Amino acid sequence: MQFRLVSFPLAMLAIVAAGGAFAQPASKPMFAKGLTGTIDFGCRQGECNRLNIRKRSLMRAAGDAEIYELETVRARFSERDRAARQKAQRGEGTPGKMHVICSFKAPAVIFKDDDDPEFIRHSLSPGDEDGKAGYNLGSYKIYYATCHGLMNDDLPSRQAQRLGYPAKGKAGQSEYKRLEEALKGE
């Protein structure tokens, strides 16, 4: 299944009309069935990035949070390298795992970089426009696809607030030696 860009208001209307997850009050989080497929992060300074989410598994649910493990394949390639681009389009690349915490209070994406032994946690703040920066925009794409079934990294903060995200949150990046520490945010 490939992602399709859909405007947020139309996607919300369709989900609510179908009695989906967003029809529930924001005080009781229920996250939509997430998407699997390809997220294209585009090219920057000649290097292109693409992430294929192969599988999404619920690890655990506690309180207002659902923690998912994603099986992924990441492709990085030169903008000029046609053969590498074709491999990426076929879903070839470096296999890996990511973790996504779907939560209205403490949303986050956790991953490991190729050459970094530590886990990186991007704490997100969808309801706060100041919480979005260049380093974490890709994490927002992954978060919205996983938790809300949306392929949209530019969810306006007011619409996110209507879903139940606070207007001011704590966006940032932290590093941890162990996955369990990163999941807890300690």
DRENGULUM-660384 format. One record per residue: residue number from 1; x, y, z of N, C-alpha, C in turn. Coordinates in nm, 4 decimals. Each point is the difference from the previous one (the first is absolute). Layout:
! DRENGULUM-660384
[NUM,[X,Y,Z],[X,Y,Z],[X,Y,Z]]
...
! end
This chain:
! DRENGULUM-660384
[1,[0.0839,-0.1176,0.0000],[-0.0839,0.1176,0.0000],[0.0883,0.1237,0.0000]]
[2,[-0.0234,0.0886,-0.0891],[0.0741,0.1241,-0.0063],[-0.0812,0.1098,0.0654]]
[3,[0.0683,0.0937,0.0641],[-0.0680,0.1142,0.0591],[-0.0496,0.0910,-0.1103]]
[4,[-0.1077,0.0660,0.0275],[-0.0542,0.0975,-0.0916],[-0.0181,0.1277,0.0780]]
[5,[0.0472,0.1099,-0.0552],[-0.0152,0.1279,0.0685],[-0.1453,0.0420,-0.0047]]
[6,[-0.0549,0.0292,0.1152],[-0.1390,0.0408,0.0125],[-0.0014,0.1232,0.0878]]
[7,[-0.0820,0.0945,-0.0341],[-0.0066,0.1185,0.0855],[-0.0575,-0.0398,0.1345]]
[8,[0.0492,0.0606,0.1056],[-0.0401,-0.0380,0.1344],[-0.1505,0.0153,0.0238]]
[9,[-0.0638,0.1129,-0.0366],[-0.1436,0.0120,0.0262],[-0.0804,-0.1103,-0.0672]]
[10,[0.0359,-0.0386,-0.1232],[-0.0729,-0.1070,-0.0678],[0.0207,-0.1339,0.0695]]
[11,[0.1230,-0.0260,0.0423],[0.0284,-0.1249,0.0707],[-0.0769,-0.0067,0.1313]]
[12,[-0.0042,0.1098,0.0735],[-0.0748,0.0038,0.1274],[-0.1472,-0.0244,-0.0247]]
[13,[-0.0572,0.0649,-0.1002],[-0.1411,-0.0155,-0.0308],[-0.0309,-0.1453,-0.0332]]
[14,[0.0851,-0.0627,-0.0790],[-0.0212,-0.1394,-0.0369],[0.0089,-0.0921,0.1208]]
[15,[0.0951,0.0241,0.0888],[0.0160,-0.0855,0.1178],[-0.1182,0.0171,0.0948]]
[16,[-0.0406,0.1236,0.0247],[-0.1127,0.0251,0.0907],[-0.1283,-0.0550,-0.0598]]
[17,[-0.0218,0.0206,-0.1309],[-0.1211,-0.0496,-0.0650],[-0.0073,-0.1519,0.0065]]
[18,[0.1143,-0.0656,-0.0039],[0.0037,-0.1454,0.0052],[-0.0028,-0.0517,0.1437]]
[19,[-0.0087,0.0899,0.0979],[-0.0018,-0.0430,0.1398],[0.1362,-0.0434,0.0473]]
[20,[0.1045,0.0562,-0.0589],[0.1373,-0.0397,0.0310],[0.0487,0.0550,0.1318]]
[21,[0.1291,-0.0143,0.0199],[0.0629,0.0322,0.1275],[-0.0224,0.1434,0.0432]]
[22,[-0.0081,0.0931,-0.0956],[-0.0117,0.1391,0.0389],[-0.1419,0.0376,0.0392]]
[23,[-0.0954,-0.0900,-0.0170],[-0.1355,0.0285,0.0428],[-0.0107,-0.0085,0.1523]]
[24,[0.1002,-0.0578,0.0651],[0.0019,-0.0125,0.1453],[0.0443,0.1321,0.0619]]
[25,[-0.0416,0.0283,0.1232],[0.0485,0.1221,0.0646],[0.1506,-0.0052,0.0203]]
[26,[0.0634,0.1162,-0.0090],[0.1464,0.0073,0.0110],[0.0487,-0.0444,0.1369]]
[27,[-0.0852,0.0048,0.1019],[0.0438,-0.0391,0.1336],[0.0245,-0.1507,0.0104]]
[28,[-0.0528,-0.0782,-0.0916],[0.0250,-0.1434,-0.0018],[0.0683,-0.0345,-0.1319]]
[29,[0.1328,0.0010,-0.0024],[0.0695,-0.0201,-0.1259],[-0.0266,-0.1369,-0.0595]]
[30,[-0.0320,0.0003,-0.1230],[-0.0117,-0.1234,-0.0769],[0.0671,0.0324,-0.1324]]
[31,[0.1066,-0.0695,-0.0296],[0.0772,0.0338,-0.1176],[-0.0463,-0.0831,-0.1183]]
[32,[-0.0047,0.0641,-0.1140],[-0.0454,-0.0636,-0.1232],[0.0962,-0.1100,-0.0418]]
[33,[-0.0501,-0.0907,-0.0803],[0.0876,-0.1024,-0.0553],[0.1065,0.0691,-0.0825]]
[34,[0.1238,-0.0230,0.0346],[0.1107,0.0639,-0.0694],[0.0221,-0.0589,-0.1373]]
[35,[0.0738,0.0708,-0.0783],[0.0295,-0.0410,-0.1359],[0.1330,-0.0725,-0.0070]]
[36,[0.0111,-0.0890,-0.0963],[0.1296,-0.0533,-0.0382],[0.0203,0.0434,-0.1445]]
[37,[0.1219,0.0162,-0.0406],[0.0296,0.0462,-0.1345],[0.1233,0.0867,0.0006]]
[38,[0.0142,0.0808,-0.1016],[0.1218,0.0772,-0.0185],[-0.0205,0.1461,0.0347]]
[39,[0.0916,0.0520,0.0803],[0.0048,0.1428,0.0296],[0.1223,0.0540,-0.0719]]
[40,[-0.0223,0.0921,-0.0898],[0.1093,0.0613,-0.0752],[0.0339,0.1320,0.0668]]
[41,[0.1213,0.0097,0.0524],[0.0430,0.1214,0.0687],[0.0604,0.1022,-0.0953]]
[42,[0.0081,-0.0344,-0.1284],[0.0548,0.0925,-0.0978],[0.1518,0.0023,0.0040]]
[43,[0.0560,0.0975,-0.0702],[0.1452,0.0119,-0.0119],[0.0471,0.1312,0.0612]]
[44,[0.1158,-0.0069,0.0621],[0.0603,0.1188,0.0596],[0.1503,-0.0068,-0.0230]]
[45,[0.0543,0.1019,-0.0568],[0.1421,0.0088,-0.0317],[0.0475,-0.1220,-0.0788]]
[46,[-0.0834,-0.0448,-0.0942],[0.0370,-0.1097,-0.0890],[-0.0240,-0.1390,0.0550]]
[47,[-0.0393,-0.0124,0.1289],[-0.0264,-0.1315,0.0575],[-0.1499,-0.0162,0.0228]]
[48,[-0.0523,-0.1121,-0.0474],[-0.1431,-0.0282,0.0115],[-0.0227,-0.1074,0.1054]]
[49,[-0.1146,0.0071,0.0671],[-0.0346,-0.0959,0.1047],[-0.1414,-0.0489,-0.0192]]
[50,[-0.0158,-0.1301,0.0193],[-0.1309,-0.0627,-0.0121],[-0.0094,-0.1081,0.1079]]
[51,[-0.1149,-0.0086,0.0641],[-0.0216,-0.1000,0.1040],[-0.1204,-0.0842,-0.0373]]
[52,[0.0178,-0.1304,0.0013],[-0.1095,-0.0916,-0.0266],[-0.0388,-0.0652,0.1317]]
[53,[-0.1219,0.0241,0.0447],[-0.0503,-0.0646,0.1215],[-0.0637,-0.1307,-0.0428]]
[54,[0.0635,-0.1112,0.0397],[-0.0460,-0.1321,-0.0416],[-0.1055,-0.0572,0.0941]]
[55,[0.0170,0.0273,0.1297],[-0.0899,-0.0600,0.0983],[-0.0128,0.0930,0.1189]]
[56,[-0.1179,0.0055,0.0571],[-0.0297,0.0814,0.1179],[-0.0624,-0.0931,0.1031]]
[57,[0.0654,-0.0152,0.1161],[-0.0481,-0.0906,0.1044],[-0.0164,0.0749,0.1309]]
[58,[-0.1131,-0.0205,0.0649],[-0.0230,0.0604,0.1305],[0.0845,-0.0738,0.1031]]
[59,[0.0915,0.0720,0.0648],[0.0820,-0.0589,0.1058],[-0.0777,-0.0036,0.1303]]
[60,[-0.0607,0.1148,0.0341],[-0.0800,0.0085,0.1213],[-0.0812,0.1285,0.0002]]
[61,[-0.1047,-0.0034,0.0784],[-0.0842,0.1182,0.0200],[-0.0090,0.0225,0.1503]]
[62,[0.0202,0.1242,0.0411],[-0.0066,0.0337,0.1423],[-0.0495,0.1432,0.0129]]
[63,[-0.1015,0.0191,0.0797],[-0.0517,0.1347,0.0202],[-0.0464,0.0603,-0.1311]]
[64,[0.0531,0.1157,-0.0328],[-0.0408,0.0665,-0.1241],[0.0944,-0.0321,-0.1158]]
[65,[0.0897,-0.0948,0.0160],[0.1020,-0.0250,-0.1021],[-0.0102,-0.1396,-0.0598]]
[66,[0.0332,-0.0063,-0.1277],[0.0170,-0.1262,-0.0705],[0.1408,0.0029,-0.0586]]
[67,[0.0765,-0.1056,0.0243],[0.1376,-0.0059,-0.0484],[0.0071,-0.1041,-0.1113]]
[68,[0.0463,0.0459,-0.1164],[0.0096,-0.0869,-0.1166],[0.1453,-0.0220,-0.0390]]
[69,[0.0288,-0.1222,-0.0457],[0.1294,-0.0306,-0.0595],[-0.0218,-0.0078,-0.1505]]
[70,[0.0851,0.0694,-0.0744],[-0.0083,-0.0005,-0.1455],[0.1186,-0.0755,-0.0568]]
[71,[-0.0267,-0.0898,-0.0924],[0.1064,-0.0625,-0.0777],[0.0126,0.0826,-0.1269]]
[72,[0.1205,0.0505,-0.0238],[0.0206,0.0946,-0.1087],[0.1141,-0.0415,-0.0920]]
[73,[0.0009,0.0604,-0.1167],[0.1134,-0.0082,-0.0916],[0.0274,0.1431,-0.0445]]
[74,[0.1214,0.0474,0.0273],[0.0359,0.1369,-0.0339],[0.0957,0.0008,-0.1181]]
[75,[-0.0254,0.0901,-0.0912],[0.0883,0.0154,-0.1161],[0.0515,0.1432,-0.0037]]
[76,[0.1301,0.0136,-0.0092],[0.0662,0.1291,-0.0222],[0.0753,-0.0130,-0.1313]]
[77,[-0.0173,0.0992,-0.0854],[0.0651,-0.0090,-0.1297],[0.0245,0.1391,-0.0562]]
[78,[0.0965,0.0067,-0.0884],[0.0330,0.1256,-0.0664],[-0.1129,0.0360,-0.0962]]
[79,[-0.0278,0.1263,-0.0073],[-0.1063,0.0495,-0.0876],[0.0241,-0.0403,-0.1457]]
[80,[0.1264,-0.0163,-0.0370],[0.0359,-0.0313,-0.1389],[0.0110,-0.1493,-0.0276]]
[81,[-0.0073,-0.0842,0.1018],[0.0214,-0.1435,-0.0148],[-0.1326,-0.0694,-0.0324]]
[82,[-0.0252,-0.0217,-0.1299],[-0.1271,-0.0603,-0.0436],[-0.0171,-0.1430,0.0515]]
[83,[0.1085,-0.0779,-0.0038],[-0.0080,-0.1396,0.0444],[-0.0392,-0.0071,0.1472]]
[84,[0.0593,0.0851,0.0837],[-0.0335,0.0009,0.1428],[-0.1438,0.0469,0.0206]]
[85,[-0.0450,0.0971,-0.0784],[-0.1385,0.0477,0.0102],[-0.0976,-0.1130,-0.0340]]
[86,[0.0307,-0.0772,-0.1033],[-0.0861,-0.1117,-0.0389],[-0.0039,-0.1071,0.1086]]
[87,[0.1154,-0.0268,0.0634],[0.0030,-0.0953,0.1109],[-0.0878,0.0495,0.1145]]
[88,[0.0091,0.1292,0.0305],[-0.0821,0.0580,0.1064],[-0.1482,-0.0109,-0.0333]]
[89,[-0.0350,0.0203,-0.1274],[-0.1396,-0.0112,-0.0405],[-0.0509,-0.1430,0.0131]]
[90,[0.0899,-0.0976,-0.0111],[-0.0374,-0.1408,0.0184],[-0.0012,-0.0401,0.1472]]
[91,[0.0363,0.0927,0.0879],[-0.0009,-0.0293,0.1431],[0.1290,-0.0597,0.0513]]
[92,[0.1067,0.0088,-0.0782],[0.1291,-0.0519,0.0440],[0.0724,0.1076,0.0804]]
[93,[0.0790,-0.0431,0.0974],[0.0746,0.0941,0.0823],[0.0463,-0.0673,0.1276]]
[94,[0.0228,0.0791,0.1021],[0.0498,-0.0486,0.1276],[-0.1165,-0.0297,0.0942]]
[95,[-0.0144,-0.1264,0.0424],[-0.1092,-0.0316,0.0929],[0.0273,0.0558,0.1396]]
[96,[-0.1057,0.0303,0.0706],[0.0143,0.0517,0.1352],[-0.1321,-0.0003,0.0742]]
[97,[0.0053,0.0522,0.1209],[-0.1203,0.0109,0.0835],[-0.0080,0.1401,0.0558]]
[98,[-0.1213,0.0461,0.0165],[-0.0272,0.1285,0.0639],[-0.1127,-0.0250,0.0988]]
[99,[-0.0149,0.0920,0.0925],[-0.1090,-0.0080,0.0974],[-0.0717,0.1336,0.0031]]
[100,[-0.1322,-0.0081,0.0063],[-0.0822,0.1202,0.0003],[-0.0924,-0.0051,0.1205]]
[101,[0.0004,0.1074,0.0768],[-0.0896,0.0118,0.1154],[-0.1150,0.0910,-0.0414]]
[102,[-0.1152,-0.0596,-0.0215],[-0.1204,0.0753,-0.0352],[-0.0638,0.0461,0.1308]]
[103,[0.0011,0.1283,0.0228],[-0.0497,0.0547,0.1262],[-0.0318,0.1477,-0.0195]]
[104,[-0.1076,0.0453,0.0626],[-0.0319,0.1424,-0.0058],[0.0858,0.0795,0.0973]]
[105,[0.0559,-0.0667,0.1010],[0.0812,0.0701,0.1006],[0.1496,-0.0046,-0.0285]]
[106,[0.0498,-0.1118,-0.0526],[0.1449,-0.0151,-0.0208],[0.0302,-0.0764,-0.1289]]
[107,[-0.0391,0.0550,-0.1165],[0.0267,-0.0698,-0.1260],[0.1491,-0.0009,-0.0317]]
[108,[0.0460,-0.1119,-0.0584],[0.1433,-0.0100,-0.0289],[0.0278,-0.1045,-0.1075]]
[109,[0.1146,0.0159,-0.0645],[0.0536,-0.0979,-0.0945],[0.1409,-0.0329,0.0473]]
[110,[0.0316,-0.1301,0.0062],[0.1305,-0.0457,0.0496],[0.0661,-0.0840,-0.1088]]
[111,[0.1285,0.0286,-0.0248],[0.0720,-0.0704,-0.1052],[0.1482,-0.0027,0.0328]]
[112,[0.0745,-0.0770,-0.0798],[0.1460,-0.0056,0.0104],[0.0567,0.0382,-0.1346]]
[113,[0.0984,0.0877,-0.0006],[0.0706,0.0318,-0.1237],[0.1025,-0.1091,-0.0280]]
[114,[0.0392,-0.0116,-0.1260],[0.0943,-0.1042,-0.0412],[0.1265,-0.0031,0.0837]]
[115,[0.0622,0.1149,0.0181],[0.1302,0.0041,0.0650],[-0.0049,0.0495,0.1438]]
[116,[-0.1163,0.0006,0.0602],[-0.0152,0.0463,0.1380],[-0.0472,-0.1163,0.0874]]
[117,[0.0711,-0.0333,0.1060],[-0.0402,-0.1125,0.0842],[-0.1201,0.0311,0.0895]]
[118,[-0.0385,0.1264,0.0079],[-0.1078,0.0375,0.0915],[-0.1330,0.0150,-0.0719]]
[119,[-0.1063,-0.0154,0.0777],[-0.1348,0.0217,-0.0500],[-0.0302,0.1496,0.0056]]
[120,[-0.0603,0.0506,-0.1049],[-0.0374,0.1410,-0.0062],[-0.1512,0.0093,0.0146]]
[121,[-0.0432,0.0859,0.0916],[-0.1435,0.0222,0.0217],[-0.0336,0.1415,-0.0439]]
[122,[-0.0908,0.0100,-0.0966],[-0.0552,0.1294,-0.0384],[-0.1331,0.0149,0.0714]]
[123,[-0.0029,0.0821,0.1024],[-0.1254,0.0335,0.0680],[-0.0676,0.1058,-0.0863]]
[124,[-0.1268,-0.0225,-0.0322],[-0.0712,0.0859,-0.0931],[-0.1057,0.0832,0.0712]]
[125,[-0.0398,0.1065,-0.0661],[-0.1015,0.0901,0.0537],[-0.0912,0.0466,-0.1137]]
[126,[-0.0903,-0.0886,-0.0459],[-0.0824,0.0324,-0.1161],[-0.0870,0.1252,0.0160]]
[127,[-0.0414,0.0326,0.1213],[-0.0857,0.1157,0.0219],[0.0735,0.1318,0.0099]]
[128,[0.1319,-0.0029,-0.0064],[0.0820,0.1193,0.0179],[0.0844,0.0217,-0.1255]]
[129,[-0.0284,0.1047,-0.0734],[0.0735,0.0272,-0.1238],[0.1498,0.0154,0.0257]]
[130,[0.0383,0.0492,0.1169],[0.1413,0.0162,0.0331],[0.0698,-0.1339,0.0226]]
[131,[-0.0763,-0.1094,0.0133],[0.0577,-0.1317,0.0225],[0.0480,-0.0682,-0.1264]]
[132,[-0.0203,0.0644,-0.1137],[0.0392,-0.0594,-0.1278],[0.1264,0.0677,-0.0502]]
[133,[0.1036,-0.0814,-0.0238],[0.1285,0.0529,-0.0461],[0.0543,-0.0932,-0.1076]]
[134,[0.1015,0.0432,-0.0701],[0.0566,-0.0790,-0.1086],[0.0414,-0.1401,0.0410]]
[135,[0.0572,-0.0145,0.1192],[0.0515,-0.1306,0.0415],[-0.1108,-0.1012,0.0283]]
[136,[-0.1222,0.0446,0.0326],[-0.1031,-0.0960,0.0390],[-0.1176,-0.0086,-0.0967]]
[137,[0.0057,0.0656,-0.1150],[-0.1122,-0.0040,-0.0936],[-0.0272,-0.1413,-0.0506]]
[138,[0.1046,-0.0781,-0.0237],[-0.0187,-0.1387,-0.0419],[-0.0700,-0.0817,0.1070]]
[139,[0.0301,0.0281,0.1262],[-0.0654,-0.0718,0.1099],[-0.1501,0.0310,0.0042]]
[140,[-0.0366,0.1226,-0.0337],[-0.1429,0.0322,-0.0063],[-0.0693,-0.0816,-0.1088]]
[141,[0.0642,-0.0171,-0.1162],[-0.0591,-0.0815,-0.1071],[-0.0233,-0.1425,0.0491]]
[142,[0.1012,-0.0560,0.0669],[-0.0100,-0.1369,0.0499],[-0.1100,-0.0079,0.1068]]
[143,[-0.0041,0.0982,0.0891],[-0.0994,0.0022,0.1078],[-0.1424,0.0064,-0.0564]]
[144,[-0.0265,0.0923,-0.0921],[-0.1355,0.0139,-0.0539],[-0.0424,-0.1237,-0.0777]]
[145,[0.0919,-0.0616,-0.0754],[-0.0335,-0.1224,-0.0727],[-0.0294,-0.1142,0.0967]]
[146,[0.0799,-0.0122,0.1056],[-0.0149,-0.1096,0.0958],[-0.1219,0.0176,0.0898]]
[147,[-0.0186,0.1186,0.0537],[-0.1024,0.0212,0.1026],[-0.1348,0.0466,-0.0542]]
[148,[0.0009,0.0697,-0.1125],[-0.1249,0.0572,-0.0496],[-0.0355,-0.0434,-0.1415]]
[149,[0.0827,-0.0831,-0.0605],[-0.0304,-0.0457,-0.1345],[0.0037,0.1124,-0.1021]]
[150,[0.0771,0.1046,0.0279],[0.0080,0.1156,-0.0888],[0.1403,0.0150,-0.0563]]
[151,[0.0080,0.0340,-0.1246],[0.1291,0.0287,-0.0620],[0.0072,0.1509,-0.0154]]
[152,[0.0377,0.0676,0.1083],[0.0030,0.1463,-0.0033],[0.0908,0.0485,0.1111]]
[153,[0.1163,0.0542,-0.0364],[0.0930,0.0468,0.1030],[-0.0250,0.1447,0.0391]]
[154,[-0.0984,0.0627,-0.0591],[-0.0251,0.1402,0.0283],[-0.1409,0.0177,0.0571]]
[155,[-0.0333,-0.0801,0.0981],[-0.1296,0.0110,0.0654],[-0.0028,0.1316,0.0755]]
[156,[-0.0888,0.0910,-0.0373],[-0.0049,0.1277,0.0716],[-0.0254,-0.0216,0.1490]]
[157,[0.0684,0.0787,0.0818],[-0.0080,-0.0191,0.1445],[-0.1429,0.0151,0.0525]]
[158,[-0.0795,0.0866,-0.0584],[-0.1393,0.0156,0.0478],[-0.0804,-0.1270,-0.0215]]
[159,[0.0210,-0.0672,-0.1134],[-0.0709,-0.1255,-0.0232],[0.0498,-0.1080,0.0950]]
[160,[0.1287,-0.0008,0.0290],[0.0541,-0.0960,0.0966],[-0.0581,0.0264,0.1386]]
[161,[-0.0186,0.1264,0.0362],[-0.0604,0.0341,0.1292],[-0.1431,-0.0505,0.0072]]
[162,[-0.0728,0.0054,-0.1105],[-0.1380,-0.0514,-0.0022],[-0.0040,-0.1509,0.0229]]
[163,[0.1077,-0.0681,-0.0383],[0.0081,-0.1445,0.0234],[0.0283,-0.0319,0.1465]]
[164,[0.0528,0.0983,0.0741],[0.0303,-0.0236,0.1401],[0.1437,0.0272,0.0397]]
[165,[0.0841,0.0440,-0.0937],[0.1380,0.0329,0.0333],[0.0052,0.1368,0.0668]]
[166,[0.0823,0.0167,0.1035],[0.0093,0.1304,0.0679],[0.0632,0.1070,-0.0892]]
[167,[-0.0361,0.1249,0.0277],[0.0533,0.1123,-0.0781],[0.1489,0.0184,0.0237]]
[168,[0.0485,-0.0315,0.1160],[0.1436,0.0081,0.0300],[0.0468,-0.1379,0.0447]]
[169,[0.1033,-0.0465,-0.0648],[0.0532,-0.1313,0.0347],[0.1504,0.0073,0.0147]]
[170,[0.0604,-0.1161,0.0197],[0.1448,-0.0066,0.0175],[0.0606,-0.0775,-0.1163]]
[171,[0.0312,0.0702,-0.1071],[0.0676,-0.0627,-0.1128],[0.1505,0.0054,0.0264]]
[172,[0.0683,-0.1036,-0.0428],[0.1448,-0.0011,0.0185],[0.0591,-0.1333,-0.0398]]
[173,[0.1298,-0.0105,0.0156],[0.0726,-0.1220,-0.0317],[0.0819,-0.0424,0.1201]]
[174,[-0.0056,-0.1296,0.0315],[0.0773,-0.0575,0.1106],[0.0646,-0.1290,-0.0482]]
[175,[0.1104,-0.0381,0.0637],[0.0686,-0.1241,-0.0342],[0.0038,-0.0913,0.1209]]
[176,[-0.0144,-0.1309,-0.0253],[-0.0054,-0.0998,0.1061],[0.0814,-0.1220,-0.0410]]
[177,[0.0572,-0.0680,0.0987],[0.0786,-0.1205,-0.0267],[-0.0886,-0.1221,-0.0225]]
[178,[-0.1163,-0.0017,0.0662],[-0.0889,-0.1165,-0.0096],[-0.1375,0.0423,-0.0517]]
[179,[-0.0640,-0.0906,-0.0732],[-0.1309,0.0276,-0.0562],[-0.1032,0.0273,0.1087]]
[180,[-0.0001,-0.0781,0.1062],[-0.0997,0.0196,0.1071],[0.0093,0.1391,0.0608]]
[181,[0.1216,0.0511,0.0143],[0.0176,0.1371,0.0528],[-0.0599,0.1026,-0.0985]]
[182,[0.0258,-0.0225,-0.1291],[-0.0523,0.0918,-0.1021],[-0.1526,-0.0043,-0.0037]]
[183,[-0.0577,-0.1177,0.0177],[-0.1458,-0.0114,-0.0005],[-0.0615,0.0738,0.1182]]
[184,[0.0693,-0.0015,0.1137],[-0.0503,0.0692,0.1184],[0.0310,0.1503,-0.0028]]
[185,[0.1002,0.0372,-0.0771],[0.0391,0.1408,-0.0060],[0.0735,0.0464,0.1225]]
[186,[0.0651,-0.0929,0.0703],[0.0705,0.0340,0.1249],[0.1440,0.0369,-0.0282]]
! end
